[in-house]
Amino acid sequence: MSSGNDHVFLPMSQRHISGLPGTIPNDLKAVTEGAVLSFHNICYRVKVKSGFLLGRKTVEKEILTDVNGIMRPGLNAILGPTGGGKSSLLDILAARKDPQGLSGDVLINGAPRPANFKCNSGYVVQDDVVMGTLTVRENLQFSAALRLPSTMTNREKNERINMVIQELGLAKVADSKVGTQFTRGVSGGERKRTSIGMELITNPSILFLDEPTTGLDASTANAVLSLLKRMSKQGRTIIFSIHQPRFSIFKLFDSLTLLASGRLMFHGPAQEALEYFASAGHHCEPYNNPADFFLDVINEDSSAVVLNREDKDGEAKETEEPSKKDKPLTEKLAKFYVNSAFFRKTTVELDQLIEVQKKKNSVAVGDITYATSFCHQVRWVSKRSFKNLLGNPQASIAQIIVTVILGLVIGAIFYDLKSDPAGIQNRAGVLFFLTTNQCFSSVSSVELFVVEKKLFMHEYISGYYRVSSYFFGKLLSDFLPMRMLPSIIFTCIIYFLLGFKPTVESFFIMMFTLMMVAYSASSMALAIAAGQSVVSVATLLMTISFVFMMIFSGLLVNLRTVVSWLSWLQYLSIPRYGYAALLHNEFLGQNFCPGLNITANNTCSFAICTGEEFLVNQGIDLSSWGLWKNHIVLACMIVIFLTIAYVKLLFLKNFS
């Protein structure tokens, strides 16, 4: 079937990108084959809740109604007002929409989309999801390392990266950081081109873009669309949604799909749209932007001219928009399109594609396949996360500095603990502070999955890595070191300043206990935060949980005196187990009544004189099991919470 575009499909070794320096490496022999994407009778409904509290009802809302069309190699724009359904249609075509409530067929060259279509096609999201702490080249290297087959050598992958850099005109900023909210990086247009480059690494025949001009000034937006136009001339089918393009952008379009209220207003060659609307009685004023004119007509704007009657001389006269008693204009335009030659031509071509499918008798089979192994994915996710950690001093270095300062302050307050009755209170107090501090400082772990949620969802759907690879990669590079290092620093600073028990064994037990408390609290933070979109909500839930845990830690109230119907809460308290382990480690063998005669029962007549007596008073077992059972419980909590976090990531809907 003819694509309607006079593109010459040259091998990539022979292509020279117009307006950009450099040629594509000769040893990359891949050819961008033109793909024809057709969609047949697409209907999409979602369930929404309406009303308040007990009166809330679940109703079905129709997003798209009987949408048909063909997207060929070239620049295919989906235009429409806000809420018209253009983003929903784009996601459906890209296989990134929840199939529940969706009906209709999407074919590629007359055949069903393969199971791994999301991995083979390119999709650039509206908000650029690139790692800002990495350079442009490092972001492209990450995409190449995970999406290109392992049979390709590193040299071939680097050549593909250089090809994309040259094709997108990113050579001057290839080794510049993309930029974050804290550090300045490349420009908005260069950032958008980097996002496009991440998808071009696999050389997809179909590229989807959601609002590619969002957040860009007029000149930069024009440059990005001109780039896409050059790419479309190489044989790619580029499909994108756009809201209100300027005329210089509109004239680049090959195909235009106009949507309003989920129905087609027009689908056909973009340059024939004005003539089509004129035949429907809507004439664009001179010097008016066609894209603005179409939206004005669809939105029934009073400035749009409607010619629906003639004067006595037979000339058309301008009248106002239809009255409110008439049918909505969108309904009239949808009906007019169904009766147009454009619709009839599209229907004939769609029927031909359906016949091709029937002859091939093809169905989409197979599972999503990944280009690389689990271990390879873990290594690259860990590598990127570690670079991100080092490139984000606000999250890494700042935490270490705060730990050092806090350790010195605590060391000054509790300096040189004495072996007297006051030493009992001071020891118990500082050990309680250490455990609760480890818990509350772990609240920052909620950001580990929340901040990168959009990035994770996009990369996972696009086939970069498995959920398990991402999860273990983040644990190895971020979770483990960032919870271990503060515990080591804290212990090394305060242990000797405070004068804790001077034995090597006690020193390392304390360090290990603080690590276990930090890991348990952080694991709980991940379990709560995984799947959340707002950091503040997860932080609030964590803070409330730790406040209740702190009450049942063993210092503020003697746990043996708590009423039975509430006493079970102590078994859910993370600081309780850490505090009990630290008390056992520090108090066992201590004498707090020096110079006094100890009775046969190892007690004095008026106060607690030994560490053992204090531990018994707290309900702590004096045996070695009384120490290590706390670490075992904390280890079990870590496993349980991390499992919950992984399952929540695993069951996140695989649709943006």
MOBEL-V329423 format. One record per residue. N is the residue number from 1. PSI is psi in radians with two decimals (* if undefined). Layout:
BEGIN
n=N psi=PSI
n=N psi=PSI
END
This chain:
BEGIN
n=1 psi=2.37
n=2 psi=2.44
n=3 psi=-0.27
n=4 psi=0.04
n=5 psi=2.36
n=6 psi=1.05
n=7 psi=2.51
n=8 psi=2.08
n=9 psi=1.77
n=10 psi=2.60
n=11 psi=2.59
n=12 psi=-0.40
n=13 psi=-0.30
n=14 psi=-0.08
n=15 psi=2.48
n=16 psi=2.16
n=17 psi=2.11
n=18 psi=2.26
n=19 psi=-0.05
n=20 psi=2.50
n=21 psi=2.73
n=22 psi=2.76
n=23 psi=2.80
n=24 psi=2.37
n=25 psi=2.48
n=26 psi=-0.46
n=27 psi=0.06
n=28 psi=1.77
n=29 psi=0.10
n=30 psi=2.57
n=31 psi=2.34
n=32 psi=1.73
n=33 psi=2.44
n=34 psi=2.31
n=35 psi=2.37
n=36 psi=2.04
n=37 psi=2.20
n=38 psi=2.55
n=39 psi=2.35
n=40 psi=2.07
n=41 psi=0.89
n=42 psi=2.11
n=43 psi=2.42
n=44 psi=2.16
n=45 psi=2.49
n=46 psi=2.68
n=47 psi=2.21
n=48 psi=2.66
n=49 psi=2.40
n=50 psi=2.77
n=51 psi=-2.99
n=52 psi=2.40
n=53 psi=-2.07
n=54 psi=-0.37
n=55 psi=0.16
n=56 psi=2.37
n=57 psi=2.65
n=58 psi=2.04
n=59 psi=2.74
n=60 psi=2.28
n=61 psi=2.27
n=62 psi=2.07
n=63 psi=-0.77
n=64 psi=2.46
n=65 psi=1.94
n=66 psi=1.05
n=67 psi=2.24
n=68 psi=2.61
n=69 psi=3.06
n=70 psi=2.32
n=71 psi=2.06
n=72 psi=3.03
n=73 psi=2.24
n=74 psi=-2.89
n=75 psi=1.87
n=76 psi=1.94
n=77 psi=2.42
n=78 psi=1.98
n=79 psi=2.57
n=80 psi=2.90
n=81 psi=2.92
n=82 psi=2.29
n=83 psi=0.15
n=84 psi=-0.27
n=85 psi=0.15
n=86 psi=-0.71
n=87 psi=-0.64
n=88 psi=-0.75
n=89 psi=-0.75
n=90 psi=-0.80
n=91 psi=-0.61
n=92 psi=-0.76
n=93 psi=-0.57
n=94 psi=0.08
n=95 psi=0.66
n=96 psi=0.48
n=97 psi=2.52
n=98 psi=2.14
n=99 psi=-0.22
n=100 psi=2.19
n=101 psi=0.09
n=102 psi=2.36
n=103 psi=2.79
n=104 psi=3.07
n=105 psi=2.53
n=106 psi=2.14
n=107 psi=2.60
n=108 psi=1.99
n=109 psi=0.67
n=110 psi=0.10
n=111 psi=2.66
n=112 psi=2.64
n=113 psi=2.40
n=114 psi=2.84
n=115 psi=-0.57
n=116 psi=0.56
n=117 psi=-0.65
n=118 psi=-0.50
n=119 psi=-0.56
n=120 psi=-0.50
n=121 psi=2.94
n=122 psi=2.52
n=123 psi=2.04
n=124 psi=2.02
n=125 psi=2.87
n=126 psi=-0.83
n=127 psi=2.03
n=128 psi=2.00
n=129 psi=1.42
n=130 psi=2.71
n=131 psi=1.93
n=132 psi=-0.42
n=133 psi=-0.12
n=134 psi=2.83
n=135 psi=2.94
n=136 psi=-0.78
n=137 psi=-0.69
n=138 psi=-0.65
n=139 psi=-0.74
n=140 psi=-0.63
n=141 psi=-0.68
n=142 psi=-0.79
n=143 psi=-0.76
n=144 psi=-0.69
n=145 psi=-0.55
n=146 psi=-0.39
n=147 psi=-0.36
n=148 psi=2.56
n=149 psi=2.62
n=150 psi=-0.24
n=151 psi=-0.34
n=152 psi=2.43
n=153 psi=2.87
n=154 psi=-0.61
n=155 psi=-0.72
n=156 psi=-0.67
n=157 psi=-0.72
n=158 psi=-0.62
n=159 psi=-0.67
n=160 psi=-0.70
n=161 psi=-0.81
n=162 psi=-0.62
n=163 psi=-0.81
n=164 psi=-0.73
n=165 psi=-0.77
n=166 psi=-0.72
n=167 psi=-0.60
n=168 psi=0.01
n=169 psi=0.67
n=170 psi=0.24
n=171 psi=-0.67
n=172 psi=-0.44
n=173 psi=0.28
n=174 psi=-0.59
n=175 psi=0.38
n=176 psi=2.54
n=177 psi=2.51
n=178 psi=-0.70
n=179 psi=2.57
n=180 psi=-3.04
n=181 psi=-0.29
n=182 psi=-0.48
n=183 psi=2.43
n=184 psi=2.47
n=185 psi=-2.49
n=186 psi=2.97
n=187 psi=2.96
n=188 psi=-0.71
n=189 psi=-0.69
n=190 psi=-0.60
n=191 psi=-0.74
n=192 psi=-0.72
n=193 psi=-0.54
n=194 psi=-0.73
n=195 psi=-0.72
n=196 psi=-0.70
n=197 psi=-0.62
n=198 psi=-0.58
n=199 psi=-0.49
n=200 psi=-0.20
n=201 psi=-0.66
n=202 psi=0.03
n=203 psi=0.98
n=204 psi=2.58
n=205 psi=-0.40
n=206 psi=2.27
n=207 psi=2.16
n=208 psi=2.48
n=209 psi=2.27
n=210 psi=1.93
n=211 psi=1.12
n=212 psi=-0.24
n=213 psi=0.05
n=214 psi=2.29
n=215 psi=0.05
n=216 psi=2.56
n=217 psi=2.97
n=218 psi=-0.75
n=219 psi=-0.76
n=220 psi=-0.72
n=221 psi=-0.72
n=222 psi=-0.68
n=223 psi=-0.71
n=224 psi=-0.77
n=225 psi=-0.58
n=226 psi=-0.67
n=227 psi=-0.79
n=228 psi=-0.62
n=229 psi=-0.76
n=230 psi=-0.68
n=231 psi=-0.66
n=232 psi=-0.52
n=233 psi=-0.22
n=234 psi=0.00
n=235 psi=0.01
n=236 psi=2.55
n=237 psi=1.90
n=238 psi=2.11
n=239 psi=2.23
n=240 psi=2.65
n=241 psi=2.56
n=242 psi=2.59
n=243 psi=-1.04
n=244 psi=1.37
n=245 psi=2.64
n=246 psi=2.96
n=247 psi=-0.67
n=248 psi=-0.46
n=249 psi=-0.75
n=250 psi=-0.68
n=251 psi=-0.15
n=252 psi=-0.33
n=253 psi=2.42
n=254 psi=-0.76
n=255 psi=2.52
n=256 psi=2.26
n=257 psi=2.00
n=258 psi=2.17
n=259 psi=2.49
n=260 psi=2.28
n=261 psi=0.56
n=262 psi=0.19
n=263 psi=2.66
n=264 psi=2.21
n=265 psi=-0.53
n=266 psi=2.50
n=267 psi=1.98
n=268 psi=-2.91
n=269 psi=2.32
n=270 psi=-0.65
n=271 psi=-0.14
n=272 psi=0.04
n=273 psi=-0.67
n=274 psi=-0.76
n=275 psi=-0.65
n=276 psi=-0.80
n=277 psi=-0.55
n=278 psi=-0.68
n=279 psi=-0.38
n=280 psi=0.02
n=281 psi=0.20
n=282 psi=1.92
n=283 psi=2.34
n=284 psi=2.28
n=285 psi=2.66
n=286 psi=2.48
n=287 psi=0.13
n=288 psi=2.49
n=289 psi=2.14
n=290 psi=-0.70
n=291 psi=-0.76
n=292 psi=-0.68
n=293 psi=-0.80
n=294 psi=-0.77
n=295 psi=-0.63
n=296 psi=-0.72
n=297 psi=-0.84
n=298 psi=-0.69
n=299 psi=0.08
n=300 psi=0.72
n=301 psi=2.43
n=302 psi=-0.33
n=303 psi=-0.26
n=304 psi=2.28
n=305 psi=2.28
n=306 psi=2.16
n=307 psi=1.78
n=308 psi=0.17
n=309 psi=2.85
n=310 psi=2.66
n=311 psi=-3.02
n=312 psi=-0.48
n=313 psi=0.06
n=314 psi=0.12
n=315 psi=2.56
n=316 psi=2.47
n=317 psi=2.60
n=318 psi=2.35
n=319 psi=2.98
n=320 psi=2.98
n=321 psi=2.80
n=322 psi=2.60
n=323 psi=2.90
n=324 psi=-0.34
n=325 psi=-0.44
n=326 psi=2.94
n=327 psi=2.64
n=328 psi=2.52
n=329 psi=-0.61
n=330 psi=-0.64
n=331 psi=-0.68
n=332 psi=-0.73
n=333 psi=-0.66
n=334 psi=-0.73
n=335 psi=-0.67
n=336 psi=-0.67
n=337 psi=-0.71
n=338 psi=-0.50
n=339 psi=0.12
n=340 psi=2.88
n=341 psi=-0.53
n=342 psi=-0.75
n=343 psi=-0.74
n=344 psi=-0.71
n=345 psi=-0.75
n=346 psi=-0.70
n=347 psi=-0.73
n=348 psi=-0.78
n=349 psi=-0.65
n=350 psi=-0.69
n=351 psi=-0.66
n=352 psi=-0.68
n=353 psi=-0.63
n=354 psi=-0.70
n=355 psi=-0.68
n=356 psi=-0.73
n=357 psi=-0.72
n=358 psi=-0.68
n=359 psi=-0.69
n=360 psi=-0.43
n=361 psi=0.78
n=362 psi=2.51
n=363 psi=2.68
n=364 psi=2.12
n=365 psi=2.88
n=366 psi=2.84
n=367 psi=2.89
n=368 psi=2.23
n=369 psi=2.47
n=370 psi=2.54
n=371 psi=-0.38
n=372 psi=2.93
n=373 psi=2.93
n=374 psi=-0.84
n=375 psi=-0.68
n=376 psi=-0.72
n=377 psi=-0.75
n=378 psi=-0.74
n=379 psi=-0.76
n=380 psi=-0.62
n=381 psi=-0.74
n=382 psi=-0.75
n=383 psi=-0.81
n=384 psi=-0.74
n=385 psi=-0.67
n=386 psi=-0.71
n=387 psi=-0.70
n=388 psi=-0.65
n=389 psi=-0.79
n=390 psi=-0.56
n=391 psi=0.04
n=392 psi=1.28
n=393 psi=-0.41
n=394 psi=-0.44
n=395 psi=-0.36
n=396 psi=-1.11
n=397 psi=-0.69
n=398 psi=-0.69
n=399 psi=-0.67
n=400 psi=-0.72
n=401 psi=-0.77
n=402 psi=-0.69
n=403 psi=-0.76
n=404 psi=-0.82
n=405 psi=-0.79
n=406 psi=-0.69
n=407 psi=-0.72
n=408 psi=-0.68
n=409 psi=-0.81
n=410 psi=-0.69
n=411 psi=-0.62
n=412 psi=-0.65
n=413 psi=-0.78
n=414 psi=0.43
n=415 psi=2.32
n=416 psi=1.26
n=417 psi=2.37
n=418 psi=2.73
n=419 psi=1.18
n=420 psi=3.07
n=421 psi=-0.60
n=422 psi=-0.51
n=423 psi=-0.49
n=424 psi=-0.86
n=425 psi=-0.77
n=426 psi=-0.72
n=427 psi=-0.83
n=428 psi=-0.69
n=429 psi=-0.79
n=430 psi=-0.60
n=431 psi=-0.63
n=432 psi=-0.74
n=433 psi=-0.72
n=434 psi=-0.76
n=435 psi=-0.77
n=436 psi=-0.61
n=437 psi=-0.70
n=438 psi=-0.62
n=439 psi=-0.92
n=440 psi=-0.53
n=441 psi=-0.31
n=442 psi=-0.09
n=443 psi=-0.50
n=444 psi=-0.27
n=445 psi=-0.33
n=446 psi=-0.44
n=447 psi=-0.28
n=448 psi=-0.74
n=449 psi=-0.44
n=450 psi=-0.84
n=451 psi=-0.63
n=452 psi=0.32
n=453 psi=-0.82
n=454 psi=-0.71
n=455 psi=-0.80
n=456 psi=-0.82
n=457 psi=-0.78
n=458 psi=-0.82
n=459 psi=-0.64
n=460 psi=-0.79
n=461 psi=-0.60
n=462 psi=0.01
n=463 psi=0.39
n=464 psi=-0.81
n=465 psi=2.92
n=466 psi=2.82
n=467 psi=-0.74
n=468 psi=-0.67
n=469 psi=-0.78
n=470 psi=-0.77
n=471 psi=-0.91
n=472 psi=-0.54
n=473 psi=-0.73
n=474 psi=-0.65
n=475 psi=-0.77
n=476 psi=-0.63
n=477 psi=-0.44
n=478 psi=-0.98
n=479 psi=-0.92
n=480 psi=-0.94
n=481 psi=-0.67
n=482 psi=-0.25
n=483 psi=-0.43
n=484 psi=-0.79
n=485 psi=-0.83
n=486 psi=-0.64
n=487 psi=-0.73
n=488 psi=-0.81
n=489 psi=-0.78
n=490 psi=-0.83
n=491 psi=-0.78
n=492 psi=-0.57
n=493 psi=-0.89
n=494 psi=-0.42
n=495 psi=-0.78
n=496 psi=-0.50
n=497 psi=-0.65
n=498 psi=-0.33
n=499 psi=0.78
n=500 psi=3.08
n=501 psi=2.11
n=502 psi=1.09
n=503 psi=2.54
n=504 psi=-0.71
n=505 psi=-0.79
n=506 psi=-0.64
n=507 psi=-0.84
n=508 psi=-0.52
n=509 psi=-0.72
n=510 psi=-0.76
n=511 psi=-0.76
n=512 psi=-0.69
n=513 psi=-0.77
n=514 psi=-0.66
n=515 psi=-0.79
n=516 psi=-0.68
n=517 psi=-0.77
n=518 psi=-0.76
n=519 psi=-0.67
n=520 psi=-0.83
n=521 psi=-0.72
n=522 psi=-0.66
n=523 psi=-0.69
n=524 psi=-0.68
n=525 psi=-0.72
n=526 psi=-0.70
n=527 psi=-0.65
n=528 psi=-0.70
n=529 psi=-0.45
n=530 psi=2.18
n=531 psi=-0.23
n=532 psi=2.69
n=533 psi=-0.33
n=534 psi=2.15
n=535 psi=-0.69
n=536 psi=-0.63
n=537 psi=-0.82
n=538 psi=-0.69
n=539 psi=-0.72
n=540 psi=-0.78
n=541 psi=-0.70
n=542 psi=-0.79
n=543 psi=-0.78
n=544 psi=-0.75
n=545 psi=-0.77
n=546 psi=-0.53
n=547 psi=-0.78
n=548 psi=-0.68
n=549 psi=-0.64
n=550 psi=-0.67
n=551 psi=-0.65
n=552 psi=0.47
n=553 psi=-0.42
n=554 psi=-0.16
n=555 psi=-0.83
n=556 psi=-0.52
n=557 psi=2.43
n=558 psi=2.08
n=559 psi=-0.37
n=560 psi=-0.25
n=561 psi=-0.07
n=562 psi=2.42
n=563 psi=2.64
n=564 psi=-0.60
n=565 psi=-0.12
n=566 psi=-0.26
n=567 psi=-0.41
n=568 psi=-0.34
n=569 psi=-0.41
n=570 psi=-0.46
n=571 psi=-0.18
n=572 psi=0.01
n=573 psi=2.02
n=574 psi=-0.84
n=575 psi=-0.41
n=576 psi=-0.80
n=577 psi=-0.69
n=578 psi=-0.73
n=579 psi=-0.76
n=580 psi=-0.70
n=581 psi=-0.71
n=582 psi=-0.69
n=583 psi=-0.80
n=584 psi=-0.73
n=585 psi=-0.66
n=586 psi=-0.66
n=587 psi=-0.46
n=588 psi=2.13
n=589 psi=0.04
n=590 psi=2.59
n=591 psi=2.05
n=592 psi=0.17
n=593 psi=1.10
n=594 psi=2.42
n=595 psi=-0.15
n=596 psi=2.66
n=597 psi=2.11
n=598 psi=2.35
n=599 psi=3.05
n=600 psi=-0.48
n=601 psi=0.15
n=602 psi=0.52
n=603 psi=2.76
n=604 psi=2.99
n=605 psi=-0.31
n=606 psi=-0.10
n=607 psi=2.99
n=608 psi=2.12
n=609 psi=-0.33
n=610 psi=2.72
n=611 psi=-0.61
n=612 psi=-0.71
n=613 psi=-0.68
n=614 psi=-0.73
n=615 psi=-0.72
n=616 psi=-0.70
n=617 psi=-0.49
n=618 psi=-0.03
n=619 psi=0.50
n=620 psi=2.27
n=621 psi=2.31
n=622 psi=-0.21
n=623 psi=2.95
n=624 psi=-0.50
n=625 psi=-0.57
n=626 psi=-0.44
n=627 psi=-0.94
n=628 psi=-0.35
n=629 psi=-0.50
n=630 psi=-0.71
n=631 psi=-0.62
n=632 psi=-0.76
n=633 psi=-0.74
n=634 psi=-0.69
n=635 psi=-0.72
n=636 psi=-0.70
n=637 psi=-0.72
n=638 psi=-0.84
n=639 psi=-0.76
n=640 psi=-0.85
n=641 psi=-0.72
n=642 psi=-0.61
n=643 psi=-0.74
n=644 psi=-0.76
n=645 psi=-0.74
n=646 psi=-0.74
n=647 psi=-0.68
n=648 psi=-0.66
n=649 psi=-0.71
n=650 psi=-0.61
n=651 psi=0.18
n=652 psi=2.41
n=653 psi=2.36
n=654 psi=0.66
n=655 psi=2.40
n=656 psi=*
END
